[in-house]
Amino acid sequence: MNVSLIVCTRNRASRLAECLTRINRLRTEHAWELIVVDNGSSDDTQATIDRVSAACPADVTVLVVPEPGLARARNRGWRAARGEIISFVDDDCYVDEHFLAHVVACLREAPRLGFVGGRVILHDANDFPITINESRQRVDLPPGSRIYPGQIN
């Protein structure tokens, strides 16, 4: 299985640098690509993307969506994706080096799944933990279930 990992960003170059650095350390046997969508940034986001993504072991595609809006950026990202699996990571997240391998393993284990989410640990204690899921317990949601904030990430 091949994976498209999509990171959307807007004016968060300082956080994005560490996010992309961690993505560069991903270890997986699966083919993958990185798609970074700059959602109309006016800071040094583009220079950060160029500098850090140069060390990425996967193919990197950089897209620009000038109109603000995370939904616009994500839609542009998945439309450009070539992977069988589409995975989104926020620009302030620091993925585990086995992140992609775990995503693929989950979907292989249960191929009828429509999506998977995972554990999110708050890195910066000053951030507001409104949608953070630190649970180590698997939660299966039947079709048509209500999903509450923080239940999946």
C-alpha positions in Angstrom: 0.0 0.0 0.0 1.2 3.5 -0.7 0.4 6.5 1.4 -0.1 10.2 0.8 0.7 12.2 3.9 -0.8 15.7 3.7 0.2 18.7 5.9 -1.8 21.9 5.5 -0.3 25.1 6.9 -0.9 28.8 7.2 1.6 31.2 8.8 3.1 28.7 11.2 6.6 28.3 9.8 8.1 27.9 13.3 5.9 25.0 14.2 6.0 23.6 10.7 9.8 23.2 10.7 9.7 20.7 13.5 6.7 18.9 12.1 8.5 18.4 8.8 11.7 17.4 10.5 9.8 14.6 12.3 8.1 13.5 9.1 11.6 13.3 7.5 12.4 10.6 10.2 9.5 8.3 9.3 10.4 4.7 8.9 8.2 2.5 6.8 8.5 -0.2 4.2 5.6 1.3 2.3 5.9 3.8 -0.5 4.7 7.3 0.5 4.6 10.8 -0.6 4.5 14.1 1.3 2.1 16.8 0.2 2.5 20.2 1.9 -0.3 22.7 1.2 0.5 26.3 2.0 -2.8 28.0 2.7 -1.9 31.5 1.8 0.9 32.1 4.3 2.5 35.5 4.5 5.4 34.5 6.8 8.5 32.5 5.8 6.5 29.3 5.4 7.6 28.7 1.8 11.3 29.0 2.7 10.7 26.6 5.6 9.0 24.1 3.4 11.9 24.3 0.8 14.6 24.0 3.4 13.2 21.2 5.5 11.5 19.1 2.8 14.8 18.8 0.9 15.8 16.1 3.4 12.5 14.2 3.0 13.1 10.5 1.9 9.8 10.6 -0.1 8.6 12.5 -3.1 7.4 16.0 -2.0 4.7 18.1 -3.6 4.2 21.6 -2.5 0.8 23.2 -3.3 -0.4 26.8 -2.7 -4.0 27.6 -2.0 -4.2 31.4 -1.6 -7.7 31.5 -0.2 -7.7 30.8 3.6 -9.6 27.8 4.9 -8.4 24.5 6.2 -11.1 22.6 4.2 -9.9 24.2 1.0 -6.4 23.3 1.7 -7.2 19.7 2.7 -9.4 19.2 -0.4 -6.6 20.5 -2.7 -4.2 18.1 -0.9 -6.2 15.0 -1.3 -7.1 15.8 -4.8 -3.4 15.8 -5.7 -2.7 12.7 -3.7 -1.6 9.5 -5.5 -1.7 7.2 -2.5 -4.2 4.4 -1.8 -4.3 5.8 1.8 -4.7 9.5 2.5 -3.4 10.7 5.9 -3.6 14.2 7.3 -1.2 15.6 10.0 -1.6 19.1 11.4 1.4 21.5 11.0 2.0 21.5 14.8 2.1 17.7 15.2 5.2 15.7 15.7 4.6 12.2 14.4 6.2 9.0 15.8 8.7 7.5 13.4 6.4 4.5 12.9 3.3 6.6 12.2 2.8 5.5 8.6 3.5 1.9 9.3 0.8 1.9 12.1 -1.7 3.6 9.8 -1.2 1.0 7.1 -1.3 -1.9 9.7 -4.7 -0.6 11.0 -6.2 -0.5 7.6 -4.8 -3.9 6.6 -6.1 -5.4 9.8 -9.6 -4.1 9.1 -9.9 -3.2 5.4 -13.5 -2.1 5.7 -12.6 0.8 8.0 -13.4 4.2 6.5 -10.9 6.0 8.6 -8.6 5.7 11.6 -7.5 8.1 14.3 -4.8 7.8 16.9 -3.5 8.9 20.2 -2.5 12.5 20.4 -0.2 13.7 23.2 -0.1 17.4 24.0 3.5 18.5 23.4 3.1 22.1 24.5 1.5 22.3 28.0 0.4 25.9 27.1 -1.8 24.6 24.2 -5.5 24.1 25.0 -6.3 20.4 24.9 -9.8 20.7 23.4 -9.4 17.9 20.8 -6.6 15.9 22.3 -7.1 12.1 22.6 -4.5 10.6 25.0 -6.3 7.3 25.4 -4.5 4.1 24.7 -7.8 2.2 24.3 -9.1 1.3 20.8 -12.6 2.7 20.1 -14.7 1.3 17.3 -17.5 3.5 16.1 -20.3 1.8 14.2 -21.6 3.5 11.0 -23.8 6.4 11.8 -22.3 7.0 15.2 -22.0 10.5 16.7 -18.4 11.5 17.0 -17.6 13.9 19.9 -14.6 16.4 20.0 -11.5 14.6 21.2 -13.0 11.2 20.5 -10.9 10.7 17.4 -7.8 12.6 16.1 
